[in-house]
Structures are given as C-alpha cells and as structure tokens.
C-alpha cells in the first residue's frame, strides 16, 4: 500500500509531467493533515496517563453505581429468583435473602449448580434445573413459600449465616502477606 506522496509522484513521473496544481494541493493537504495527526498523537501521548486515569475512574464510578443498585434491590427483595453465578450466590448470601436458583445449563462442568450449593446445601435456597418443568417447579416452590411464610424467614437466616463476609479484606491481607 502506497502513501499519498508516492501515489502523486508516481502518477506524475509515469506520465513524465511536473506536479500540477491539483497534485500540489493534494500533497499540501496530506502534510497538513499529517501534522494534525502528529500533534494529536503527541497530545495523546503526553496526556495518556490522565486519559487512562479518567477513563478508569469513570468506569469504576459506573460500576460502583451499578453495584449499589443491585445491593439496594437485594435489600428490598423478599425472595431472589436468578441464575447462580458465583458472584450472584455470594451477593444473595451477604444480603441474607432466600433464593430459587436456576443454574445455566450450558456449562459442561455444571459450575452454576456447584456455586448454588453454598446456599442449597443448608436449605437457604432451592435449585431448579432448566427444562420443560422449570416453570412448574418454580411455581410449586413459590406456592409452598407463600403458604409457609416462616420458611422464607428461616431461609433468609440460613443464607446470611453462609455469607462469606469480608472477602475483599481477607484477599488484600493474603496479598500483603505474600509481598
């Protein structure tokens, strides 16, 4: 691939011509835009750390706001019906909410069902497998829970007792001990 200079010169050279006004205008335009690109690159390079810092701060602010919204929704919930990704299961436990988990079935190692065990093994959550009977099974669990309100309360207590609180601090302590 040839640049603009080579294209203009080759075209004129092949024809045995001097550079005409149009060719000169094209070259001047190319150099002018090149100077702008060089200035832009220099500005970006000079401000790269600030640009990255601001972009990361913005992303973290949005992430923090989203996390707060999830935490608020969990705090207001009487029951959570969701997939059982690891973060979700731990957030449900930390919020002390009973749950019905429907693990994503596409994982070959059944990892979401394994995640759910943090709460299903203790009775803090129910597990419903994807499939034709999932809706009926969820409805059955909901009916049972609505008929026995104390079950929701008991499940909530069990969820909270299984929460792994302070994980971020524990992880930070482990990292500090390694360094």
Residue pairs with C-beta under 8 A, 6 or more apart in sequence:
2 10
3 30
4 26
4 27
4 30
5 27
5 30
8 19
8 23
8 26
8 27
9 19
11 23
12 18
12 19
12 20
12 23
19 27
44 51
70 91
71 91
71 95
74 80
74 91
74 92
74 95
74 97
75 95
77 95
77 97
78 97
78 98
78 152
79 97
79 98
79 99
79 100
79 142
79 145
79 152
80 92
80 97
80 98
80 99
80 100
81 99
81 100
81 102
81 138
82 88
82 92
82 99
82 101
82 102
83 101
83 102
83 103
83 104
83 112
84 101
84 102
84 103
84 104
84 112
84 113
84 115
84 116
84 127
85 104
85 112
85 115
86 115
88 115
89 101
89 115
89 116
89 118
89 119
90 118
90 163
90 164
90 167
92 99
92 119
92 125
92 159
93 118
93 119
93 124
93 159
93 160
93 162
93 163
93 164
94 160
94 163
94 164
94 165
95 159
95 160
96 156
96 157
96 159
96 160
96 163
97 156
97 159
98 124
98 125
98 145
98 151
98 152
98 155
98 156
98 158
98 159
99 119
99 124
99 125
99 126
99 155
99 159
100 125
100 126
100 127
100 128
100 138
100 141
100 142
101 112
101 116
101 119
101 120
101 125
101 126
101 127
101 128
102 127
102 128
102 129
102 130
102 134
102 138
103 110
103 112
103 113
103 115
103 116
103 127
103 129
103 130
104 112
104 130
105 129
105 130
105 131
113 127
113 129
116 125
116 127
118 162
119 125
119 158
119 159
119 162
120 126
120 127
122 158
122 161
122 162
123 154
123 155
123 158
124 155
124 156
124 158
124 159
124 161
124 162
125 155
125 159
126 141
128 134
128 137
128 138
128 141
144 151
145 151
145 152
145 155
